[in-house]
């Protein structure tokens, strides 16, 4: 049994089960070595790791990206989730490279050591897509835009981090590190990113098979797991997406109705000129800003044109988003090839790579076009209301 390293090894009981809870630093060679040493010494029946199925596949199946169906991603409204996943992977890889360690090395060591001991591997973390979806539904438009730009800007910040920042990052997981600035303005995110996952990890570790279990988790989750150890978290509730609020549904369907009513009122009270001016302002604001979003993503000219034409119409249709239209046009205009999928793990190392790779560029087109269209609505609405008031 290795010597307890800075109190990183914790012994817990759950009935007749013995659990060795191992807190690791995600960007530390020492933690990776400690993981191997503990598992080899303890010879557990099961090794729990802080990974979900999708993250487990991403680090164990290097060619998984080649199976991606980008059209399906867009149609299922998962472009933002996939882009965020790739940005998180990029952040982790660049930090690991700076510190001369492999991304997720402590988890890879846990997997290898478990296989060497013929121990069962038990995935203990919540699906990252559920976590990100819960984060997304909690945020307003302003926070969503702030989040997206923080994720993108994080690609250029790795070389500037100092030793103190590295030490802080060792006590956090990648998701928490990246969202730290947004978390300050939206404290509820801490509940989703940390507290909920602490409960989820606790429940999954306690339910793992075997009499002796080694659980490998980030050091930042250890206090929370121990806090909830004697409780019985509702894991099913933690796996559910929160229902969309009534206010969101009212805005989704009510706003287009209000805008159409304003158009009708403009024609009725102010005549053809006022009504036409209102429509022109609507098309101009939505089209120009959605087109600007596509330009920022370096979209194909056909894609930029489609975003300009689609945004004013999709903004009045709650079932369709401008980004879905522009994303599909970009996909067919610059269809990703096998080499783009093969190059994805390397291209996500840099900002240039995100914009160069056809797969990530499509995701950027979807996200930035949708942002532009949303901003266009916010710009156009006050102008239309002012024109309506002047006509009555």
Secondary structure, 3 states (H helix, E strand, C coil): CCCCCCCCEEEEEECCEEEEEEEECCCCHHHHHHHHHHHHHHCCCEEEECCCHHHHHHHHCCCHHHHCCHHHHHHCCCHHHHHHHHHHHHHHHHHHHHCCCCCCHHHHHHHHHHHHCCCEEEECCCCHHHHHHHHHHHCCHHHHHHHHHHHHHHHHCHHHCCHHHHHHHHCCCHHHHHCHHHHHHCCHHHHHHHHHHHHHHHHHHHCCCCCEEEEEEEHHHHHHHHHCCCCCCCHHHHCCCCCCCHHHHHHHHHHHHHHHHHHHHHHHHHHHHHHHHHHHHHHHHHHHHHHHHHHHCCCCHHHHHHHHHHHHHHCCCCCCCHHHHHHHHHHHHCCCCHHHHHHHHHHCCCHHHHHHCHHHHHHHHHHHHHHHHHHHHHHHHHHHHHHHHHHC
